[in-house]
Amino acid sequence: MSDVVTLRDVPRADAAPWRGWSHARLAGAFVLAAWAGLFWFLWLSGRVAFFLSSRTDWIVPVAAVLLTAATVGRAASARVRSPEPLSAGELWISCLLVLPVVLVLSAPPATLGTFSAGKRGDFAGAGFATSVTDIGEGALTLVDVAAGQTSREGERALAARAGETVRFVGFVSRFDDTPADEFVLTRYVVSCCVADAMIASVRTVNVTPGAFADDAWVEVTGTIYPVGTEVIVQASDIRKVERPDRPYLTP
């Protein structure tokens, strides 16, 4: 009798072939891909500055890379041994998660303007701080001016610079009580994102009535006169400019 034993290949359970796709995982990969695409678009198009300050704009490229990697991983795990259908509830959740992406991509590139200026707080109610030394020395900025209005020390530092020539860039704002030969030069200051935006503004006088429309971006050169909590700039030159690449200031 032969002692030879013939071994036959026995199929193993873990060697079963792929049989289909998990639609739920594919939907998850699609959602991740949509958000990754949004962050790539914001980064490459330069629109990050419309939503985040220069302190936090690093989040966008990091999110783009991480979400892209997550999309690849989720898609790679979508092949399963038995098909997994997508439930109606999962479909609705996926659509809701993609909706913000569609809204951002379909909206025209725009910044906060005059309409929002009357609804935003000023520096007095914000947690921004600029040292009195910064206000009293060097070129005055709108951040310095706004921060100087939040404390007695800041007001004194601003008052000491009365009569100096300043140059500010911002957009034109007018309200119901704004005289025809004046406007409020306004700029938003963003610490993190547009949700925490505060306004920095100066009253600009010696303006040609009707020469500048609301929300027009201008460069104002003139003499600064701080009067208590109000800062007035007597304009000697006003010229229209393009909206800055970074429309929001960072404190």
C-alpha positions as CSV (number, residue, x, y, z in Angstrom):
1,M,0.0,0.0,0.0
2,S,1.3,3.3,-0.9
3,D,2.0,5.8,1.8
4,V,1.5,8.8,-0.6
5,V,-1.3,11.1,0.5
6,T,-2.7,13.5,-2.0
7,L,-3.7,16.9,-0.6
8,R,-6.4,18.8,-2.3
9,D,-6.8,22.6,-2.3
10,V,-9.6,23.5,0.0
11,P,-11.1,27.0,-0.6
12,R,-10.7,29.2,2.3
13,A,-13.4,31.6,3.4
14,D,-11.1,34.6,3.4
15,A,-10.2,33.9,-0.2
16,A,-13.7,34.5,-1.5
17,P,-13.7,36.8,-4.5
18,W,-15.0,40.3,-4.4
19,R,-18.6,40.3,-5.4
20,G,-19.8,43.9,-5.3
21,W,-19.6,47.4,-4.0
22,S,-20.7,49.0,-0.8
23,H,-22.8,51.9,-1.9
24,A,-22.7,53.5,1.6
25,R,-18.9,53.5,1.4
26,L,-19.0,55.0,-2.1
27,A,-21.3,57.7,-0.9
28,G,-18.9,58.5,2.0
29,A,-16.0,58.6,-0.5
30,F,-18.1,61.0,-2.6
31,V,-18.8,63.3,0.3
32,L,-15.1,63.3,1.3
33,A,-14.1,64.0,-2.3
34,A,-16.5,67.0,-2.5
35,W,-15.1,68.6,0.6
36,A,-11.5,67.9,-0.6
37,G,-12.3,69.5,-3.9
38,L,-13.7,72.5,-2.1
39,F,-10.6,73.0,-0.1
40,W,-8.4,72.6,-3.1
41,F,-10.5,75.1,-5.0
42,L,-10.3,77.7,-2.2
43,W,-6.6,77.2,-1.9
44,L,-5.7,77.3,-5.6
45,S,-8.1,80.1,-6.5
46,G,-7.0,82.4,-3.6
47,R,-10.4,82.6,-2.1
48,V,-9.2,81.5,1.3
49,A,-8.8,85.2,2.2
50,F,-12.5,85.7,1.8
51,F,-13.2,83.3,4.7
52,L,-10.2,83.0,7.0
53,S,-7.6,85.4,8.4
54,S,-3.9,85.0,7.7
55,R,-3.5,83.3,11.1
56,T,-5.7,80.4,10.2
57,D,-5.5,80.1,6.4
58,W,-3.1,77.1,6.8
59,I,-6.1,75.0,7.7
60,V,-7.2,74.9,4.0
61,P,-4.2,73.2,2.4
62,V,-3.9,70.8,5.4
63,A,-7.6,69.9,5.1
64,A,-7.3,69.5,1.3
65,V,-4.4,67.0,1.7
66,L,-6.0,65.0,4.6
67,L,-9.4,64.8,3.0
68,T,-7.9,63.7,-0.3
69,A,-6.1,60.9,1.5
70,A,-9.3,60.0,3.4
71,T,-11.2,59.8,0.0
72,V,-8.7,57.4,-1.4
73,G,-8.8,55.2,1.7
74,R,-12.6,55.2,1.7
75,A,-12.9,54.4,-2.0
76,A,-10.3,51.6,-1.6
77,S,-12.5,49.9,1.0
78,A,-15.7,50.1,-1.0
79,R,-15.3,46.7,-2.7
80,V,-16.9,44.1,-0.5
81,R,-17.8,40.4,-0.7
82,S,-21.5,41.1,-0.9
83,P,-23.2,44.2,-2.2
84,E,-24.3,46.8,0.4
85,P,-27.1,49.1,-0.8
86,L,-27.5,52.7,0.2
87,S,-30.5,53.4,2.4
88,A,-32.7,56.4,1.9
89,G,-31.5,57.9,5.2
90,E,-27.8,57.6,4.2
91,L,-28.6,59.2,0.9
92,W,-30.2,62.2,2.6
93,I,-27.4,62.6,5.0
94,S,-24.9,62.5,2.1
95,C,-26.8,65.2,0.2
96,L,-26.9,67.4,3.3
97,L,-23.2,67.1,3.8
98,V,-22.5,68.0,0.2
99,L,-25.0,71.0,0.2
100,P,-22.6,73.5,1.8
101,V,-19.9,72.7,-0.8
102,V,-22.4,73.4,-3.6
103,L,-23.5,76.7,-2.0
104,V,-19.9,77.9,-1.6
105,L,-18.9,77.0,-5.1
106,S,-22.0,78.5,-6.7
107,A,-21.7,81.8,-4.7
108,P,-19.9,84.7,-6.4
109,P,-16.6,85.8,-4.8
110,A,-17.7,88.5,-2.4
111,T,-16.6,90.0,0.9
112,L,-18.4,91.5,3.8
113,G,-19.6,95.0,2.9
114,T,-21.7,98.0,4.0
115,F,-24.8,96.0,4.6
116,S,-23.0,93.9,7.3
117,A,-21.1,96.9,8.7
118,G,-24.1,98.1,10.7
119,K,-24.6,94.7,12.2
120,R,-21.1,94.0,13.3
121,G,-19.5,95.0,16.6
122,D,-16.5,97.3,16.9
123,F,-13.3,96.8,18.8
124,A,-14.9,97.9,22.1
125,G,-16.6,94.6,22.4
126,A,-13.9,92.4,21.0
127,G,-10.9,90.6,22.5
128,F,-8.4,92.3,20.2
129,A,-5.5,94.2,21.8
130,T,-2.8,96.5,20.3
131,S,-0.2,98.0,22.6
132,V,-0.1,101.7,23.2
133,T,3.5,101.7,21.9
134,D,2.3,100.4,18.5
135,I,-0.4,103.1,18.3
136,G,2.0,105.9,19.3
137,E,4.9,104.9,17.0
138,G,5.3,104.0,13.3
139,A,2.7,104.2,10.6
140,L,-0.8,104.3,11.8
141,T,-3.1,101.5,10.5
142,L,-6.8,101.0,10.8
143,V,-6.2,98.3,13.4
144,D,-4.2,100.8,15.5
145,V,-7.0,103.4,15.1
146,A,-9.7,101.0,16.1
147,A,-7.8,99.5,19.0
148,G,-6.9,103.0,20.2
149,Q,-10.6,103.7,20.7
150,T,-11.1,100.9,23.2
151,S,-9.1,102.4,26.1
152,R,-8.1,105.7,27.7
153,E,-4.5,105.0,27.1
154,G,-5.2,104.2,23.4
155,E,-7.2,107.4,23.0
156,R,-4.4,109.5,24.4
157,A,-1.9,107.8,22.1
158,L,-4.1,108.6,19.2
159,A,-4.7,112.1,20.3
160,A,-1.0,112.7,20.4
161,R,-0.8,112.0,16.7
162,A,-3.4,114.5,15.7
163,G,-2.4,116.4,12.5
164,E,-0.3,113.6,11.1
165,T,-0.8,112.4,7.5
166,V,-2.2,108.9,7.2
167,R,-3.0,106.6,4.3
168,F,-5.8,104.0,4.7
169,V,-7.4,101.6,2.3
170,G,-11.0,100.4,2.8
171,F,-14.4,100.5,1.4
172,V,-17.0,103.3,1.4
173,S,-19.9,103.0,3.8
174,R,-22.7,105.4,4.2
175,F,-25.6,105.4,6.6
176,D,-28.9,107.4,7.0
177,D,-27.2,110.2,8.9
178,T,-24.0,110.4,6.8
179,P,-23.6,113.9,5.2
180,A,-23.2,114.1,1.4
181,D,-19.6,115.3,1.6
182,E,-18.5,112.5,4.0
183,F,-18.3,108.7,4.1
184,V,-17.1,106.1,6.6
185,L,-14.0,104.3,5.5
186,T,-14.4,100.8,6.7
187,R,-12.4,97.6,6.9
188,Y,-13.1,94.3,8.6
189,V,-10.7,92.8,11.1
190,V,-10.8,89.1,11.3
191,S,-9.0,87.1,14.0
192,C,-10.0,83.6,12.9
193,C,-12.7,83.6,10.3
194,V,-15.5,85.9,9.0
195,A,-17.8,84.8,11.8
196,D,-15.8,86.8,14.3
197,A,-15.3,89.9,12.0
198,M,-15.2,93.3,13.7
199,I,-15.2,96.7,12.0
200,A,-12.4,99.3,11.9
201,S,-13.6,102.6,10.5
202,V,-12.8,106.3,10.4
203,R,-15.0,109.2,9.5
204,T,-13.7,110.7,6.2
205,V,-14.6,114.3,5.4
206,N,-13.8,116.7,2.5
207,V,-15.3,114.2,0.1
208,T,-16.8,115.2,-3.3
209,P,-20.5,114.4,-3.0
210,G,-21.6,111.5,-5.2
211,A,-18.0,110.7,-6.3
212,F,-17.8,107.3,-4.6
213,A,-20.4,104.6,-4.4
214,D,-21.1,102.5,-1.4
215,D,-18.8,99.5,-1.1
216,A,-16.3,101.0,-3.5
217,W,-12.7,100.4,-2.5
218,V,-10.7,103.5,-2.1
219,E,-7.3,104.7,-0.8
220,V,-7.7,107.8,1.4
221,T,-4.7,110.1,2.1
222,G,-5.3,112.9,4.6
223,T,-4.8,114.4,8.1
224,I,-6.0,112.5,11.1
225,Y,-7.9,114.2,14.0
226,P,-8.9,111.9,16.9
227,V,-11.8,113.5,18.8
228,G,-12.6,111.4,21.8
229,T,-13.9,108.0,20.6
230,E,-14.3,109.3,17.1
231,V,-11.5,109.5,14.5
232,I,-11.8,111.9,11.6
233,V,-9.7,112.0,8.5
234,Q,-9.7,115.2,6.5
235,A,-9.0,113.8,3.1
236,S,-6.6,115.5,0.8
237,D,-6.7,112.7,-1.9
238,I,-9.1,109.9,-2.5
239,R,-8.6,107.4,-5.3
240,K,-10.4,104.3,-6.3
241,V,-8.4,101.0,-6.0
242,E,-9.0,97.4,-6.6
243,R,-10.1,95.2,-3.8
244,P,-7.0,93.9,-2.0
245,D,-6.1,90.2,-2.3
246,R,-6.6,90.1,1.4
247,P,-9.6,92.2,2.1
248,Y,-9.7,91.5,5.8
249,L,-7.1,92.8,8.3
250,T,-5.6,90.6,11.0
251,P,-5.0,92.1,14.5
